[in-house]
Amino acid sequence: MFARFAARVLAEIGFQENQYEAHPTALRALAIGRIASTPGNHDRDG
């Protein structure tokens, strides 16, 4: 198990539903993917 790894998240924004929520917006993760490099492809940022 890695302590850190590069990933990308596809998320939608949700708005505050009542006054008790701490922040006016929230992100709901729809998809998450780990970025893995292939052999010989070391020019990517991640």
C-alpha positions in Angstrom: 0.0 0.0 0.0 1.4 3.4 -1.0 1.3 6.4 1.4 0.7 8.8 -1.6 -0.2 8.3 -5.2 -1.4 10.6 -8.0 -5.1 10.4 -8.8 -7.8 12.3 -10.6 -11.4 12.8 -9.4 -14.5 13.5 -11.4 -17.0 15.3 -9.1 -20.2 17.2 -9.1 -21.0 20.1 -6.9 -23.8 20.1 -4.3 -25.2 23.1 -2.6 -26.0 23.7 1.1 -29.4 22.2 2.0 -29.8 23.7 5.5 -28.2 26.2 7.8 -26.4 23.5 9.9 -24.0 22.4 7.2 -20.5 23.8 7.7 -19.9 25.0 4.1 -22.2 26.3 1.3 -20.9 23.7 -1.2 -19.8 20.1 -1.3 -18.1 17.8 -3.8 -19.6 14.4 -4.5 -17.0 12.1 -6.1 -18.4 10.3 -9.1 -15.2 8.6 -10.2 -11.7 8.3 -8.9 -8.7 7.0 -10.8 -5.1 6.4 -10.1 -2.6 7.7 -12.5 -0.1 5.1 -13.5 2.8 5.5 -16.0 3.7 2.9 -18.5 7.3 1.9 -19.2 9.0 4.5 -21.3 6.4 7.2 -20.6 8.2 9.4 -18.0 7.3 12.8 -19.4 3.8 12.9 -17.8 3.2 15.1 -14.7 1.7 13.1 -11.9 
